[in-house]
Amino acid sequence: MWTGRDRTDGLPAFRRAVAWACRRARAWRAARVLVLGGCLVATMGFAQAEPDSRAPRPPRGVLEMTGDIGDFVPGEVDDPVHDPAIVKDRNTYYVFSTGILRDPEDPGGIFVRRSPELGGPWESMGEIAVPEWVHEYEPNHLWAPQVVRRAGRYYLYYAVSSFGSNTSAIGVASTRDPGDLDSWVDHGPVVTSREGDDFNAIDPHVFRAEGTWWMAFGSHWSGIKLQELASMTEPVGPLHALADRGVPPNAIEAPTIFRRGRYYYLLTSWDQCCSGTDSTYKIAVGRSTSVTGPYVDRDGTALMDGGGTVILESEGNQIGPGGQDVHVEFGIHYLIHHYYDADADGVIRMQIRSMDWADGWPVVATME
C-alpha cells in the first residue's frame, strides 16, 4: 500500500540522489524508445503510401472545350467571345470578352461566362451594364477586356472606340465578386486618345511588375505602348514604346505581358482580325529583361524594328487566332484566344491551350 512516502525515504541523502537519477534515466530511455518507435511506424506508413491515382492531372495540350464557347445564329443566338480574358475566383473560372455588336444607342457591354474547369462546360452569363460616359465615343460595343485582382477586389479594364478610329478610351470597373454582374462599379476612363495622337487607347493589359502596376495598350497607329499606374484608375509618367511593325497599316495590337524567370514576354496579335475565315490574325512574341524594353524576338530583332516571332497562326479549322490572354496555374502557362471556326462558316469561338518552353521561348501546343 502506498503511504505517500517515496521508497528511497530513509536512505542516506547521497544514495537517494543516485536512485532518483537512475530512475529518471530509465524513464528517459523508455520515452526515447517509444518516440523512435512511433517515428519508425510513421515513416513506414509514409513510405508505403501510394499516390492517389484518382487525383486529376493538370490539363495540357489543346484543351477540349465544351459548353458555351462562342456561337452566332442570326436572330437566335449571339454568344460573343472575341478577345477573351480569363480569371479564377475560388473554384470558378470566368472569361470576359468583347460585347455583342449592336449600335451606339445601345452598345453591347462586356460579356461574361463561367466554368468549373478550364475546358468547360462553359456557361454564358450575359453582359455587364454599359456606363453612360462611353456614349460620347459612339461605340457599337465595348471591346477587349482584361481582369486583374488586387487586395480582394477585381478590376475590369475595357476599350471604348469605333472601328478604324483612335478617338478611344480605356475604362475600368471593379467588384469583389466577379460573378455578380450587377455588382460592377464603373470608375470612368483611365487612358484616352484623340485624333492627332500617334497612339490608340484600346486593348488594355494591366499587370504588376518591378513593384508597381502597369498598363500596356495599343492598336495600329504607332504600335504598343506601356504606362505606369499610380493607382488602379490613374496612369502616371511617360509612355514607353514597346513594339512597332513600322509598315502601314501597322497591324499590331492586343498586348499581353507576363514574366517567367528573368524575362518579360510580350505577346501581340498581328494582321487582320474580325473577318471570319478571311482573317489572317496570328500571335507573335518578344522578350526583355526589363518591363519597359527593349523587347527582341528569337532572332534578336527588336520589336520596335518590326521584330516578332510568330508562335500561333491558323491551323485546321481554327482560323485567325488572336486577342489572347495568359493564365498561369499548376505551374503551367495557358494561352486563351479566339478564332473563327472554318467548320461552322466562320463562327467565333474560344480556345485554351498550354504552352511549353524551349531555350527560354514559349512553344504553344498545336492540334497536330
N, C-alpha and C positions, 0 to 999 in steps of 0.2 A: 504494500500500500504506500502510495506517495504521501509523504508527510510535509511537503513544502520545502524539504531540505535537499540540497544537492548532494549526490553520492560522494563528492570529494570533501564534504564537510568533515572536519576533524583531522584532515591530513595537514601536514606542515604547509605553510604558505607556498614554498618553492614547488613541492610536489603538486599542490593544487593548480598552480600556474602551468606546469608541464602537462598535466592531464587535460586541462582546458584547451591548450594549444593543440594537443593531439586530436582532441575531439573536433575542433574547428577544421583541422587538416583533412580528417576523414569525411566531414560534411562537404568540404570544397571538392574533394576528389569525386564524390558521388554526384554532386551537381554537374561537375565537368563532364562526367560520363553521360549523364542524361542529355546535356546540351549537345555534345558531339554526336550522340546517337540520333537526336532529333534532326540535326543538320544533315546527317547522312541519309536519313529516311527522306527528308525533304528534297535533297539533291537527287536521290534516286528517282523520286517522283517526277521531278522536272526532266530528268534525262529520259524517262520512259514516255513522257507526254508527246503526243504526235500533233503536228499542225492540223488545224481544223480544215479539212478539205472542202467544207461547205462554205467557207468564207469567200465572198465574191472577189474575183481579181479585178483590178482596175482595167477599164476598157482601153483597148489600143486599136490602132489602125483607123480605117474609115468606118465610123460607127454606123450601125443600122439605126436609122431614125424612124420613129413611129409617132402616130398621133397627128396633131395639127402642126405641120412643119411648113406651111405655106400652100395657098391654093387660090384659084380665081375662076369663077364661073359667072359670066356676065348676068347681072340681075339676080343672082342667087347667093354666091359665096365670094367674099373678098377678105382673104386671110393674108395680110401683107407681112413680108419678112425680109425686106431689103435692110441691109446694114445691121445685122443682129449683134447685140451686145449682151453678154451673159454675166450674171452674178448669182451667188448662192447665199441664201439666208436660212440658217439652221439646216433642215433636211430637204429644202426645196430649191430647185434651180429656177431662175427667171430669165427670160430673154426679152429684151426691149428692142423694138425695131421701128423703122420709118412707118409713118401712119398711112391710113387709107387715102388714096388720091381723090380729093373732092374739088372744092373751089375756094377762092379767097373769102367768100361769105361764111363758109362752114368748113374750114380746113380740118383735115384728119389729124387727130392727136397721136402721140407716141403709142404704139401698140404693144401689148404685153401678153406673154404666155408663160406657162409654168410646167414643171415636171419633177417627179421624184428622182429621176435618173437622167444622166447626160443624154442618153439615146432616146428617152421618152418612156412612156407615152406623154407627149406634149399636149397641153390643153390651152386653147386660146381664151383669154380673159376679157379682152376688149381694149379700149383706149383710155388714156389719161386726158382729162379735160384740157382744152387749149386756153391759155391765158389771153386776156384782152389785148395786152400790149403788142402781140405779134401781128395784129391785123394791119398795122402800118406798112408791113413788109409784103403784104398780099400773097402769102403762101397758099398753095393748094393742100399742103400737108406739112407736118414737122418731120425733120429728117435726122438720120444718122446719130442715134443716141449713144450715150455711154454712161455707165453707172459705177460709182465707187462708194466705198464705205469708210467713214471716218467717225470714231468715237461713238459708235452705235447708231449713227444716222447715215442714211443713204442719199447720195446726191446724183441726180439725173441731169446730164447735160445733153442739149439737143440743138439742132440747126434750124434757123428760120430764114428762108430765102425763096426765090423763084428761079426756075431753070435758066442757066446762062447769065445770071446777074450776080454781081458782087455787092449789091445792096443787101447786106446779110447781117445776121446776128446769131450769137450763141447764147442760149438761155439756160437757166438752171432751176430745178425744183428739188425739194428734199422731203424725206419722211423717215420714220423709224420702222415702218412696216411696208416693204416694197410690194407686198401682195394686196394691200388695201388701196385700190386705185383712187379712191376718194380722199385719201389722206395726204396726197402730194401737195405741198405748198410751194407755189412758184415765187421765185426771188428776182425775176426780171432778167435783162440781158447782162452778160458778163463781158463779152467782146463784140464789137461791131465793125463793119466795114461799109464804105460808101463808094459810089462811082468816083473814080480818080485815085482811090487807094490801089496799091500794087499787090494786094492780097485779098483773099476771100475768106470771111469769118464763118466757115461751116466745117463739118466733120470733126467735132471735138474729141480729144482723147486726154483724159486727166489721170495723173499718176503721181506717186511720191518717189522722189529720188534726191540723194545728197542732202537730206534733212529738210526738204521743203516740198511743196506741191507744185506741179507744172501742168500747163495745158498745151498740147500740140494740136494744130488745126491747119486747114488749108485745102484748096482745090483749084487747079489750073492757075491762072494769073502767074505770080512769081513763086508758086510752089508751096512747100510745107514750112510752117513757122512754129516757134516754140516761145512761150512766155511763162515766167514765174507767176505764181499766185500768192498774194499777200494773205488771202483767206479763200474759202471755197467759192466766194462770189466776187472777188476783186483781183484783177491782174496788177502786176507791178513790174517795173523795169523794162528793158528793151526787148524788141522782138529778135529772136535768133533764127536765122535762115538755116534749114536743115537739108532740104532736097529740092532740086530744080532740074527738070529734064532739059530745059533750055531750047526746046524745039516746039513751035506752035503746033497744036493748042496747049502744050504743056500739060498733057493728060496724066496728072499725078494727084492723088487725093487720099483721104481716109487714113491718116497716120495712126499707127499703133506702136507704142514704145514699151518695152519691158526689159528687165535686167536678168541676166544669167551669168554667174561668175563675175569676171572683171569687165564684161561688155554690156553695153546697152544696145538693144536691137530695135531697129526702126523698120516696120512693115508699112508698105504703101500699096494702094491699088492703082493700076495703070490702065490707060487706054479707055475704050468705050463701054460705058455701063448702060443699063436700063433700056436695052434694045432687043430683049428676048433672045432668041437663038442667033441673032446677028451681033450680039455683044462680044467684044474682044477683051473684056476685063481680065486681069491677072494680078497676082500678088508678088511683090518683089521685096528684097531685104537688103539692108546695110547695117553696119555696126560701128560702135565707137566706144572708147574707154571713158568718154565724158558725155554727160547727158546733152550738153549743148553742141556736141560735134567736135571735129568733123566726122561724118559717117562715110564709110567706104564700103564697096561691095567686095565679093570674094576675089576679084581680080585686082583689087586695090584702087579702083576708080572711085573718085569722090562722088557722093550722091549730088553734090552741088554742081558737078560737071556732067550730069546725066547718067551717073552710075546707078547700079541696082542689079542684084542677082534674082532672077525670077525663080520662085520656089513652088508656084502652083498656077496652072492655066487650064484651059478647057480639056476635059478628058471624059470619054464615054458620053453619057447623056448629060453630064454636068457642064454647062456652057457658061463662060464668063464669070468664074468665081472671084469674089472680092467683097468689099465692105466689111472687113474682118475685125475680129477681136481675139484676144488670147486669154485663156483661163488656165490657171495652174492648180493642180490638185493631184494627190497621190504621188507627188514628185514628178508628174508628167505635165508637159505643156500641151494644151489642146487649142487648136485653131478652129474658130467658128466663122462661117462665111455664108453668103448667099450664092445662089447660082440659078440658071434657067434650065428647066428640065426639058431636054430635047425629046423625051418620050411622052411629053404632055403638052405639046405645042408651045413650049417656052414658058410655062407657068413658073413663078418664082418659088424657090424652096430654100431651106437652110440645111447646112451640113456641119457636123463636128468631126474632126479627125485629130489624131495625136501627131506630135512632132518628135522625131528623134534628133540626134546630134552627130555630126561628123566633122572633126577638125575645128570645132567651135562654131559651126554653122548649122542652122536648122534644116532638117530634111523632113518634108511633110509626107505623111502616109498617103499613098495613092491607091486607086481602085485596081491596079494590076496585080 
